[in-house]
Amino acid sequence: MKTAVHYILAEMCANRFFEAILRSSMKLTHRVIEVVSPTPHTLHPAGMHSAIVEAVLAGDPETAFSAMKAHSIEFGEILVKMEKAYREKKSP
């Protein structure tokens, strides 16, 4: 499951506040996904987490940070597009 990596990485941070924010944002994202119904490849292309996971497993925090930042920006852009589609479907 693609969402599992998010929860695992959040738990690894050992920051309950961050975990709560992640869980909340994931719930909201899932609601938008249900309405918009994007293709899986459009939503979250294969390998999107690979650089993050590899850096974490290698114990390389700087590379993990850079990879997570890039992922956040890329997925943020996808979410903006989905939000626009969501609004279009919800508008009368």
DSSP file (Angstrom, degrees, kcal/mol; ACC not computed):
  #  RESIDUE AA STRUCTURE BP1 BP2  ACC     N-H-->O    O-->H-N    N-H-->O    O-->H-N    TCO  KAPPA ALPHA  PHI   PSI    X-CA   Y-CA   Z-CA
    1    1 A M    >>        0   0    0      0, 0.0     3,-0.8     0, 0.0     4,-0.5   0.000 360.0 360.0 360.0 129.4    0.0    0.0    0.0
    2    2 A K  T 34  +     0   0    0      1,-0.3     4,-0.5     2,-0.2     3,-0.5   0.774 360.0  57.9 -67.8 -26.9    1.5    3.3   -1.1
    3    3 A T  T >> S+     0   0    0      1,-0.2     4,-1.5     2,-0.2     3,-0.7   0.760  89.3  74.9 -75.2 -22.1    0.2    5.2    2.0
    4    4 A A  H <> S+     0   0    0     -3,-0.8     4,-2.6     1,-0.3     5,-0.2   0.866  88.0  59.1 -58.7 -37.6    2.0    2.9    4.4
    5    5 A V  H 3X S+     0   0    0     -4,-0.5     4,-2.4    -3,-0.5    -1,-0.3   0.870 103.2  53.3 -61.5 -35.6    5.4    4.4    3.6
    6    6 A H  H <> S+     0   0    0     -3,-0.7     4,-2.2    -4,-0.5    -1,-0.2   0.933 111.3  44.7 -63.8 -45.5    4.0    7.8    4.8
    7    7 A Y  H  X S+     0   0    0     -4,-1.5     4,-2.4     2,-0.2    -2,-0.2   0.895 113.3  50.8 -67.3 -39.6    2.9    6.4    8.1
    8    8 A I  H  X S+     0   0    0     -4,-2.6     4,-2.1     2,-0.2    -2,-0.2   0.940 112.0  46.4 -63.4 -47.2    6.2    4.4    8.6
    9    9 A L  H  X S+     0   0    0     -4,-2.4     4,-1.0     1,-0.2    -1,-0.2   0.891 112.0  51.6 -64.0 -38.6    8.3    7.5    7.9
   10   10 A A  H ><>S+     0   0    0     -4,-2.2     5,-0.7    -5,-0.2     3,-0.6   0.919 110.0  49.0 -64.1 -42.7    6.2    9.6   10.3
   11   11 A E  H ><5S+     0   0    0     -4,-2.4     3,-1.4     1,-0.2    -1,-0.2   0.877 104.9  59.2 -63.2 -37.3    6.5    7.1   13.1
   12   12 A M  H 3<5S+     0   0    0     -4,-2.1    -1,-0.2     1,-0.3    -2,-0.2   0.783  96.6  62.0 -63.2 -26.2   10.3    7.0   12.5
   13   13 A C  T <<5S-     0   0    0     -4,-1.0    -1,-0.3    -3,-0.6    -2,-0.2   0.699  96.2-144.7 -71.7 -18.4   10.4   10.7   13.3
   14   14 A A  T < 5 +     0   0    0     -3,-1.4     2,-0.5    -4,-0.5    -3,-0.1   0.870  55.8 130.5  54.5  41.0    9.0   10.0   16.8
   15   15 A N     >< -     0   0    0     -5,-0.7     4,-2.4     1,-0.1    -1,-0.2  -0.918  42.3-167.0-126.8 102.7    7.1   13.2   16.7
   16   16 A R  H  > S+     0   0    0     -2,-0.5     4,-2.3     1,-0.2     5,-0.2   0.841  89.2  54.8 -60.6 -35.8    3.4   12.6   17.7
   17   17 A F  H  > S+     0   0    0      2,-0.2     4,-2.2     1,-0.2    -1,-0.2   0.936 109.5  46.6 -63.5 -46.4    2.4   16.1   16.5
   18   18 A F  H  > S+     0   0    0      1,-0.2     4,-2.6     2,-0.2    -2,-0.2   0.910 111.0  52.6 -61.7 -42.8    3.8   15.4   13.0
   19   19 A E  H  X S+     0   0    0     -4,-2.4     4,-2.7     1,-0.2    -1,-0.2   0.904 109.2  49.7 -59.8 -41.6    2.1   12.0   13.0
   20   20 A A  H  X S+     0   0    0     -4,-2.3     4,-2.3     2,-0.2    -1,-0.2   0.907 111.0  48.8 -65.0 -41.9   -1.2   13.6   13.8
   21   21 A I  H  X S+     0   0    0     -4,-2.2     4,-2.7     2,-0.2     5,-0.2   0.922 112.2  49.4 -62.8 -43.6   -0.8   16.2   11.0
   22   22 A L  H  X S+     0   0    0     -4,-2.6     4,-2.6     2,-0.2    -2,-0.2   0.942 111.0  48.5 -61.5 -48.2    0.1   13.4    8.6
   23   23 A R  H  X S+     0   0    0     -4,-2.7     4,-2.0     1,-0.2    -1,-0.2   0.905 113.3  48.2 -59.9 -41.3   -2.9   11.3    9.5
   24   24 A S  H  X S+     0   0    0     -4,-2.3     4,-2.0     2,-0.2    -1,-0.2   0.928 112.9  46.5 -65.0 -45.7   -5.2   14.3    9.2
   25   25 A S  H  X S+     0   0    0     -4,-2.7     4,-2.6     1,-0.2    -2,-0.2   0.860 110.4  53.9 -67.2 -34.0   -3.8   15.3    5.8
   26   26 A M  H  X S+     0   0    0     -4,-2.6     4,-2.4    -5,-0.2    -1,-0.2   0.901 107.5  50.7 -66.3 -39.6   -3.9   11.7    4.5
   27   27 A K  H  X S+     0   0    0     -4,-2.0     4,-1.8     2,-0.2    -2,-0.2   0.924 112.4  46.6 -62.3 -44.0   -7.6   11.5    5.4
   28   28 A L  H  X S+     0   0    0     -4,-2.0     4,-2.0     1,-0.2    -2,-0.2   0.922 111.5  51.1 -64.0 -44.0   -8.3   14.8    3.6
   29   29 A T  H  X S+     0   0    0     -4,-2.6     4,-2.5     1,-0.2    -1,-0.2   0.901 108.1  52.7 -59.6 -42.0   -6.4   13.6    0.6
   30   30 A H  H  X S+     0   0    0     -4,-2.4     4,-2.1     1,-0.2    -1,-0.2   0.868 106.6  53.3 -64.5 -35.9   -8.3   10.3    0.5
   31   31 A R  H  X S+     0   0    0     -4,-1.8     4,-1.3     2,-0.2    -1,-0.2   0.924 110.7  46.0 -63.8 -43.9  -11.6   12.2    0.5
   32   32 A V  H  X S+     0   0    0     -4,-2.0     4,-2.9     1,-0.2     5,-0.3   0.913 110.6  53.9 -64.4 -41.9  -10.5   14.3   -2.5
   33   33 A I  H  X S+     0   0    0     -4,-2.5     4,-2.9     1,-0.2    -1,-0.2   0.886 103.6  56.6 -59.7 -40.3   -9.3   11.2   -4.3
   34   34 A E  H  < S+     0   0    0     -4,-2.1    -1,-0.2     1,-0.2    -2,-0.2   0.881 114.3  38.6 -60.0 -38.2  -12.7    9.5   -3.9
   35   35 A V  H  < S+     0   0    0     -4,-1.3    -2,-0.2    -3,-0.3    -1,-0.2   0.916 123.0  39.0 -78.7 -44.7  -14.4   12.4   -5.6
   36   36 A V  H  < S-     0   0    0     -4,-2.9    -2,-0.2    -5,-0.1    -3,-0.2   0.839  83.8-159.9 -78.0 -33.9  -11.8   13.1   -8.3
   37   37 A S     <  -     0   0    0     -4,-2.9    -3,-0.1    -5,-0.3    -4,-0.1   0.933  16.5-171.9  52.7  56.1  -10.9    9.4   -9.0
   38   38 A P        -     0   0    0      0, 0.0    -1,-0.1     0, 0.0    -2,-0.0  -0.315  32.4 -94.0 -71.4 161.0   -7.5   10.1  -10.7
   39   39 A T     >  -     0   0    0      1,-0.1     4,-2.6     4,-0.0     5,-0.2  -0.482  34.9-117.9 -69.7 147.9   -5.6    7.3  -12.3
   40   40 A P  H  > S+     0   0    0      0, 0.0     4,-2.6     0, 0.0    -1,-0.1   0.871 114.8  52.0 -56.1 -38.1   -3.1    5.7  -10.0
   41   41 A H  H  4 S+     0   0    0      1,-0.2    -2,-0.0     2,-0.2     0, 0.0   0.897 111.5  46.4 -66.8 -39.1   -0.2    6.7  -12.2
   42   42 A T  H  4 S+     0   0    0     -3,-0.2    -1,-0.2     2,-0.2    36,-0.0   0.906 116.0  46.0 -67.0 -41.9   -1.3   10.3  -12.3
   43   43 A L  H  < S-     0   0    0     -4,-2.6    -2,-0.2     1,-0.2    -1,-0.2   0.949 136.7  -2.7 -66.9 -51.6   -1.9   10.4   -8.6
   44   44 A H  S  < S-     0   0    0     -4,-2.6    -1,-0.2    -5,-0.2    -2,-0.2  -0.691  76.6-145.0-149.1  85.0    1.3    8.8   -7.4
   45   45 A P    >   -     0   0    0      0, 0.0     3,-1.5     0, 0.0    -4,-0.1  -0.142  37.5 -88.2 -54.9 147.0    3.7    7.5  -10.1
   46   46 A A  T 3  S+     0   0    0      1,-0.2    -5,-0.0     2,-0.1     0, 0.0  -0.238 112.4  23.1 -55.3 140.0    5.6    4.3   -9.3
   47   47 A G  T >> S+     0   0    0     -3,-0.1     3,-1.0     1,-0.0     4,-0.5   0.517  76.7 133.0  83.0   5.8    8.9    4.9   -7.5
   48   48 A M  T <4 S+     0   0    0     -3,-1.5     4,-0.2     1,-0.3    -2,-0.1   0.776  79.5  38.4 -61.1 -26.3    7.9    8.3   -6.1
   49   49 A H  T 3> S+     0   0    0      1,-0.1     4,-2.7     2,-0.1     3,-0.3   0.500  88.3  97.9-100.7  -5.4    9.2    7.2   -2.7
   50   50 A S  H <> S+     0   0    0     -3,-1.0     4,-2.8     1,-0.2     5,-0.2   0.892  83.3  47.0 -54.8 -49.3   12.3    5.3   -3.8
   51   51 A A  H  X S+     0   0    0     -4,-0.5     4,-1.9     1,-0.2    -1,-0.2   0.870 114.1  49.2 -63.1 -36.4   14.8    8.1   -3.2
   52   52 A I  H  > S+     0   0    0     -3,-0.3     4,-2.4    -4,-0.2    -2,-0.2   0.965 113.8  44.1 -65.9 -52.5   13.4    8.9    0.2
   53   53 A V  H  X S+     0   0    0     -4,-2.7     4,-2.8     1,-0.2     5,-0.2   0.907 113.0  51.7 -61.6 -43.3   13.4    5.3    1.4
   54   54 A E  H  X S+     0   0    0     -4,-2.8     4,-1.7    -5,-0.3    -1,-0.2   0.911 111.3  47.6 -60.4 -42.5   16.9    4.6    0.0
   55   55 A A  H  <>S+     0   0    0     -4,-1.9     5,-2.8    -5,-0.2     4,-0.4   0.892 112.7  48.7 -67.2 -39.2   18.3    7.7    1.8
   56   56 A V  H ><5S+     0   0    0     -4,-2.4     3,-1.4     1,-0.2    -2,-0.2   0.944 112.3  47.8 -64.7 -47.7   16.6    6.7    5.1
   57   57 A L  H 3<5S+     0   0    0     -4,-2.8    -1,-0.2     1,-0.3    -2,-0.2   0.819 110.6  52.6 -63.4 -30.3   17.9    3.2    4.9
   58   58 A A  T 3<5S-     0   0    0     -4,-1.7    -1,-0.3    -5,-0.2    -2,-0.2   0.537 113.0-120.5 -81.1  -6.6   21.4    4.4    4.1
   59   59 A G  T < 5 +     0   0    0     -3,-1.4    -3,-0.2    -4,-0.4    -2,-0.1   0.845  66.0 142.0  70.5  33.3   21.3    6.7    7.1
   60   60 A D     >< +     0   0    0     -5,-2.8     4,-2.4     1,-0.2     5,-0.2  -0.797  24.3 177.2-111.3  87.8   21.7    9.8    5.0
   61   61 A P  H  > S+     0   0    0      0, 0.0     4,-2.6     0, 0.0     5,-0.2   0.837  77.8  54.6 -64.0 -33.8   19.5   12.5    6.5
   62   62 A E  H  > S+     0   0    0      2,-0.2     4,-2.3     1,-0.2     5,-0.1   0.933 112.6  42.1 -66.3 -44.5   20.6   15.3    4.1
   63   63 A T  H  > S+     0   0    0      2,-0.2     4,-2.8     1,-0.2     5,-0.2   0.889 113.9  53.0 -68.2 -38.4   19.7   13.2    1.0
   64   64 A A  H  X S+     0   0    0     -4,-2.4     4,-2.6    -9,-0.2     5,-0.2   0.916 109.6  49.4 -61.3 -42.8   16.5   12.1    2.7
   65   65 A F  H  X S+     0   0    0     -4,-2.6     4,-2.6     2,-0.2    -2,-0.2   0.941 112.7  46.4 -60.6 -48.8   15.6   15.7    3.4
   66   66 A S  H  X S+     0   0    0     -4,-2.3     4,-2.4     1,-0.2    -2,-0.2   0.906 114.1  48.0 -61.6 -42.6   16.2   16.7   -0.2
   67   67 A A  H  X S+     0   0    0     -4,-2.8     4,-2.3     2,-0.2    -1,-0.2   0.895 112.9  47.8 -66.3 -40.2   14.3   13.7   -1.5
   68   68 A M  H  X S+     0   0    0     -4,-2.6     4,-2.7     2,-0.2    -2,-0.2   0.883 111.0  51.7 -69.1 -37.6   11.3   14.4    0.8
   69   69 A K  H  X S+     0   0    0     -4,-2.6     4,-2.3    -5,-0.2    -2,-0.2   0.939 111.5  46.6 -62.7 -46.6   11.3   18.1   -0.1
   70   70 A A  H  X S+     0   0    0     -4,-2.4     4,-2.6     1,-0.2    -2,-0.2   0.906 113.7  49.0 -61.6 -42.0   11.3   17.2   -3.9
   71   71 A H  H  X S+     0   0    0     -4,-2.3     4,-3.2     2,-0.2     5,-0.3   0.912 109.7  51.8 -63.4 -43.5    8.5   14.7   -3.2
   72   72 A S  H  X S+     0   0    0     -4,-2.7     4,-2.2     2,-0.2    -2,-0.2   0.906 112.4  45.2 -61.8 -42.5    6.5   17.2   -1.2
   73   73 A I  H  X S+     0   0    0     -4,-2.3     4,-2.0     2,-0.2    -2,-0.2   0.943 115.4  46.9 -66.2 -47.6    6.7   19.8   -4.0
   74   74 A E  H  X S+     0   0    0     -4,-2.6     4,-1.5     1,-0.2    -2,-0.2   0.933 117.0  42.2 -61.3 -47.1    5.9   17.3   -6.7
   75   75 A F  H  X S+     0   0    0     -4,-3.2     4,-2.6     1,-0.2    -1,-0.2   0.847 109.4  59.4 -71.8 -31.6    2.9   15.8   -4.8
   76   76 A G  H  X S+     0   0    0     -4,-2.2     4,-2.2    -5,-0.3    -1,-0.2   0.899 104.5  50.6 -59.9 -40.2    1.8   19.2   -3.8
   77   77 A E  H  X S+     0   0    0     -4,-2.0     4,-1.8     2,-0.2    -1,-0.2   0.885 109.6  50.4 -64.7 -38.7    1.4   20.1   -7.4
   78   78 A I  H  X S+     0   0    0     -4,-1.5     4,-2.4     1,-0.2    -2,-0.2   0.912 109.5  51.3 -63.8 -42.5   -0.6   17.0   -8.0
   79   79 A L  H  X S+     0   0    0     -4,-2.6     4,-2.8     2,-0.2    -2,-0.2   0.879 106.2  54.1 -63.9 -38.3   -2.9   17.9   -5.1
   80   80 A V  H  X S+     0   0    0     -4,-2.2     4,-2.0     2,-0.2    -1,-0.2   0.927 110.2  47.2 -61.2 -43.9   -3.4   21.4   -6.5
   81   81 A K  H  X S+     0   0    0     -4,-1.8     4,-2.1     1,-0.2    -2,-0.2   0.905 112.9  48.9 -63.8 -41.2   -4.6   19.9   -9.8
   82   82 A M  H  X S+     0   0    0     -4,-2.4     4,-2.8     1,-0.2    -2,-0.2   0.894 108.2  53.9 -66.2 -39.0   -6.8   17.4   -7.9
   83   83 A E  H  X S+     0   0    0     -4,-2.8     4,-2.5     2,-0.2    -1,-0.2   0.902 108.2  49.9 -61.9 -41.1   -8.3   20.2   -5.8
   84   84 A K  H  X S+     0   0    0     -4,-2.0     4,-2.1     2,-0.2    -1,-0.2   0.924 112.8  46.4 -62.3 -44.0   -9.2   22.1   -9.0
   85   85 A A  H  X S+     0   0    0     -4,-2.1     4,-2.2     2,-0.2    -2,-0.2   0.884 111.0  53.8 -65.1 -37.7  -10.8   19.0  -10.4
   86   86 A Y  H  X S+     0   0    0     -4,-2.8     4,-2.0     1,-0.2    -2,-0.2   0.926 109.0  47.8 -61.5 -46.6  -12.6   18.4   -7.1
   87   87 A R  H  X S+     0   0    0     -4,-2.5     4,-1.5     1,-0.2    -1,-0.2   0.887 110.3  52.5 -63.4 -39.0  -14.1   21.9   -7.2
   88   88 A E  H  < S+     0   0    0     -4,-2.1    -1,-0.2     1,-0.2    -2,-0.2   0.893 111.4  46.0 -63.9 -39.8  -15.2   21.5  -10.8
   89   89 A K  H  < S+     0   0    0     -4,-2.2    -1,-0.2     1,-0.2    -2,-0.2   0.828 114.8  47.6 -72.2 -30.4  -17.0   18.3   -9.9
   90   90 A K  H  < S+     0   0    0     -4,-2.0    -1,-0.2    -5,-0.2    -2,-0.2   0.689  92.1  95.3 -83.8 -19.3  -18.6   19.8   -6.8
   91   91 A S     <        0   0    0     -4,-1.5    -4,-0.0    -5,-0.2    -3,-0.0  -0.498 360.0 360.0 -75.7 139.6  -19.8   23.0   -8.6
   92   92 A P              0   0    0      0, 0.0    -1,-0.1     0, 0.0    -4,-0.1   0.491 360.0 360.0 -73.7 360.0  -23.3   23.0   -9.9
